[in-house]
Amino acid sequence: MSKSTKSFKACMKCKALVKPEEEKCPICSSTEFTFEWSGMVLVLDPEKSEVAKMLNIKIPGRYALKIGV
């Protein structure tokens, strides 16, 4: 994803990607977001996913790989 993509914003605390109209992160309850992110990973089963383990993701969802691009 490029910086100009506004389809999602990333939580500054857990990197979860949410719709722009969301006011609170459904994963960690943070209210700090950024549109400056790149890369996306979808985690369906964190317990079986090696990628989720590497990224320390414990809850299924859509996450940015990098924020503050």
MDAnalysis code that builds the backbone (N, CA, C; Angstrom):
import MDAnalysis as mda
import numpy as np

u = mda.Universe.empty(207, n_residues=69, atom_resindex=np.repeat(np.arange(69), 3), trajectory=True)
u.add_TopologyAttr("name", ["N", "CA", "C"] * 69)
u.add_TopologyAttr("resid", np.arange(1, 70))
u.add_TopologyAttr("resname", ["MET", "SER", "LYS", "SER", "THR", "LYS", "SER", "PHE", "LYS", "ALA", "CYS", "MET", "LYS", "CYS", "LYS", "ALA", "LEU", "VAL", "LYS", "PRO", "GLU", "GLU", "GLU", "LYS", "CYS", "PRO", "ILE", "CYS", "SER", "SER", "THR", "GLU", "PHE", "THR", "PHE", "GLU", "TRP", "SER", "GLY", "MET", "VAL", "LEU", "VAL", "LEU", "ASP", "PRO", "GLU", "LYS", "SER", "GLU", "VAL", "ALA", "LYS", "MET", "LEU", "ASN", "ILE", "LYS", "ILE", "PRO", "GLY", "ARG", "TYR", "ALA", "LEU", "LYS", "ILE", "GLY", "VAL"])
u.atoms.positions = np.array([
    [0.840, -1.176, 0.000],
    [0.000, 0.000, 0.000],
    [0.885, 1.238, 0.000],
    [0.456, 2.220, -0.698],
    [1.215, 3.461, -0.724],
    [0.682, 4.431, 0.323],
    [1.440, 5.488, 0.553],
    [1.035, 6.494, 1.525],
    [-0.298, 7.135, 1.156],
    [-0.600, 7.194, -0.134],
    [-1.811, 7.879, -0.565],
    [-3.064, 7.018, -0.434],
    [-2.927, 5.746, -0.136],
    [-4.082, 4.877, 0.001],
    [-4.807, 5.190, 1.304],
    [-6.083, 5.537, 1.195],
    [-6.857, 5.929, 2.369],
    [-7.914, 4.882, 2.726],
    [-7.832, 3.674, 2.179],
    [-8.813, 2.635, 2.460],
    [-8.772, 2.188, 3.910],
    [-7.600, 2.245, 4.514],
    [-7.425, 1.832, 5.900],
    [-6.470, 2.794, 6.595],
    [-6.597, 2.856, 7.906],
    [-5.601, 3.552, 8.718],
    [-5.043, 2.525, 9.687],
    [-3.808, 2.740, 10.127],
    [-3.121, 1.780, 10.995],
    [-3.075, 2.286, 12.426],
    [-3.335, 1.383, 13.351],
    [-3.212, 1.701, 14.770],
    [-1.732, 1.880, 15.087],
    [-1.406, 2.955, 15.777],
    [-0.012, 3.242, 16.118],
    [0.532, 2.277, 17.183],
    [-0.342, 1.649, 17.941],
    [0.087, 0.764, 19.022],
    [0.279, -0.684, 18.549],
    [-0.732, -1.243, 17.842],
    [-0.661, -2.668, 17.479],
    [-0.567, -2.918, 15.975],
    [-0.630, -1.862, 15.157],
    [-0.540, -1.926, 13.698],
    [-1.768, -2.528, 13.021],
    [-2.856, -2.717, 13.752],
    [-4.089, -3.220, 13.137],
    [-4.582, -2.209, 12.113],
    [-5.093, -2.704, 10.994],
    [-5.648, -1.832, 9.965],
    [-7.157, -1.774, 10.130],
    [-7.685, -0.560, 10.169],
    [-9.116, -0.358, 10.361],
    [-9.629, 0.649, 9.338],
    [-10.942, 0.695, 9.166],
    [-11.547, 1.661, 8.254],
    [-11.356, 3.072, 8.813],
    [-11.264, 4.064, 7.938],
    [-11.007, 5.443, 8.383],
    [-12.023, 5.985, 9.385],
    [-13.255, 5.510, 9.326],
    [-14.276, 6.033, 10.236],
    [-14.198, 5.461, 11.658],
    [-13.402, 4.407, 11.858],
    [-13.238, 3.832, 13.200],
    [-12.549, 4.843, 14.113],
    [-13.040, 4.961, 15.340],
    [-12.446, 5.893, 16.302],
    [-11.585, 5.192, 17.339],
    [-11.812, 3.879, 17.516],
    [-11.063, 3.112, 18.506],
    [-10.640, 1.782, 17.889],
    [-9.404, 1.379, 18.131],
    [-8.893, 0.124, 17.590],
    [-9.636, -1.058, 18.223],
    [-10.167, -1.966, 17.405],
    [-10.875, -3.130, 17.943],
    [-9.939, -4.160, 18.581],
    [-8.649, -4.044, 18.326],
    [-7.681, -5.000, 18.865],
    [-7.140, -4.541, 20.219],
    [-6.699, -3.291, 20.304],
    [-6.031, -2.825, 21.534],
    [-6.704, -1.622, 22.199],
    [-7.767, -1.116, 21.608],
    [-8.544, 0.027, 22.128],
    [-7.828, 1.376, 22.042],
    [-6.708, 1.449, 21.340],
    [-6.007, 2.720, 21.159],
    [-6.843, 3.661, 20.291],
    [-6.598, 4.941, 20.422],
    [-7.276, 5.933, 19.587],
    [-6.281, 6.698, 18.711],
    [-5.042, 6.214, 18.643],
    [-4.010, 6.857, 17.828],
    [-3.795, 6.064, 16.543],
    [-4.006, 6.734, 15.390],
    [-3.912, 6.088, 14.088],
    [-3.055, 6.912, 13.133],
    [-2.633, 6.266, 12.045],
    [-1.907, 6.949, 10.986],
    [-2.317, 6.374, 9.633],
    [-2.278, 7.227, 8.612],
    [-2.484, 6.773, 7.240],
    [-1.137, 6.470, 6.583],
    [-0.066, 6.683, 7.300],
    [1.293, 6.452, 6.798],
    [1.729, 5.036, 7.157],
    [1.424, 4.073, 6.287],
    [1.793, 2.687, 6.532],
    [2.063, 1.999, 5.202],
    [2.730, 0.843, 5.273],
    [2.978, 0.056, 4.064],
    [2.972, -1.424, 4.406],
    [2.655, -2.230, 3.419],
    [2.601, -3.675, 3.586],
    [1.413, -4.099, 4.419],
    [0.830, -5.237, 4.059],
    [-0.339, -5.728, 4.776],
    [-0.230, -7.235, 4.955],
    [-0.630, -7.701, 6.130],
    [-0.687, -9.135, 6.380],
    [-2.056, -9.435, 6.985],
    [-2.688, -10.509, 6.500],
    [-3.955, -10.972, 7.052],
    [-3.671, -12.207, 7.887],
    [-4.059, -12.172, 9.136],
    [-3.830, -13.300, 10.035],
    [-5.179, -13.927, 10.352],
    [-5.341, -15.190, 9.948],
    [-6.593, -15.900, 10.191],
    [-6.520, -16.770, 11.435],
    [-5.375, -17.423, 11.633],
    [-5.200, -18.317, 12.782],
    [-3.832, -18.061, 13.404],
    [-3.756, -17.126, 14.343],
    [-2.463, -16.735, 14.918],
    [-1.694, -17.884, 15.567],
    [-2.395, -18.866, 16.109],
    [-1.721, -19.976, 16.781],
    [-0.971, -20.876, 15.805],
    [-1.459, -20.962, 14.561],
    [-0.826, -21.825, 13.562],
    [0.073, -21.054, 12.595],
    [0.012, -19.734, 12.634],
    [0.751, -18.907, 11.682],
    [2.152, -18.570, 12.177],
    [3.144, -18.959, 11.396],
    [4.530, -18.615, 11.731],
    [4.761, -17.112, 11.576],
    [4.111, -16.509, 10.593],
    [4.236, -15.063, 10.385],
    [3.663, -14.319, 11.596],
    [2.504, -14.750, 12.067],
    [1.895, -14.114, 13.245],
    [2.812, -14.232, 14.458],
    [3.450, -15.365, 14.611],
    [4.374, -15.553, 15.737],
    [5.569, -14.614, 15.617],
    [6.110, -14.468, 14.401],
    [7.246, -13.571, 14.176],
    [6.878, -12.119, 14.471],
    [5.633, -11.745, 14.164],
    [5.177, -10.367, 14.349],
    [4.490, -10.156, 15.700],
    [4.444, -11.208, 16.500],
    [3.818, -11.157, 17.831],
    [2.336, -10.770, 17.757],
    [1.632, -11.341, 16.770],
    [0.201, -11.095, 16.593],
    [-0.557, -12.256, 17.219],
    [-1.474, -11.943, 18.119],
    [-2.212, -12.974, 18.835],
    [-3.706, -12.987, 18.515],
    [-4.182, -11.960, 17.812],
    [-5.601, -11.837, 17.483],
    [-5.752, -11.780, 15.961],
    [-6.664, -12.594, 15.390],
    [-6.873, -12.561, 13.940],
    [-7.248, -11.156, 13.465],
    [-6.783, -10.812, 12.271],
    [-7.123, -9.510, 11.709],
    [-6.186, -9.096, 10.602],
    [-6.319, -7.844, 10.184],
    [-5.524, -7.244, 9.110],
    [-4.550, -6.279, 9.771],
    [-3.255, -6.407, 9.438],
    [-2.225, -5.604, 10.089],
    [-1.280, -4.981, 9.070],
    [-0.762, -3.805, 9.401],
    [0.278, -3.157, 8.600],
    [1.621, -3.764, 8.984],
    [2.501, -3.918, 8.012],
    [3.842, -4.416, 8.304],
    [4.744, -3.301, 8.810],
    [4.503, -2.084, 8.306],
    [5.343, -0.954, 8.695],
    [4.463, 0.287, 8.814],
    [4.643, 1.049, 9.883],
    [3.906, 2.300, 10.025],
    [4.883, 3.462, 10.084],
    [4.371, 4.647, 9.739],
    [5.227, 5.830, 9.721],
    [6.203, 5.825, 8.575],
    [5.729, 5.410, 7.402],
    [6.569, 5.274, 6.218],
    [7.153, 6.601, 5.818],
])
